[in-house]
């Protein structure tokens, strides 16, 4: 950046002749600082967002694999029960077993009550 030298205005003291240049430099410095801060904010937000999306994607894939595995196990248990029972009884027993498993897991995941002091 080249420096600008202003010619002093006639009748104006020498100290006031440099004020426009100083104000211009101050505004330029502040604008550069603001641009740098915005750039740093964009970079940090972008990195954080990318990490969060990656983590969410891994979680969704894991959940999908676990759900498909549970469905396969459920179907296999129904087919096994159908060896000895009619279809409706095999589905009924598997459904009751899944409901019990869901209730037990729901109770197990609830946080313990905090004792009052």
HELIX and SHEET records of a PDB file:
HELIX    1   1 UNK A   14  UNK A   17  1                                   4    
HELIX    2   2 UNK A   19  UNK A   81  1                                  63    
HELIX    3   3 UNK A   87  UNK A  109  1                                  23    
END                                                                             
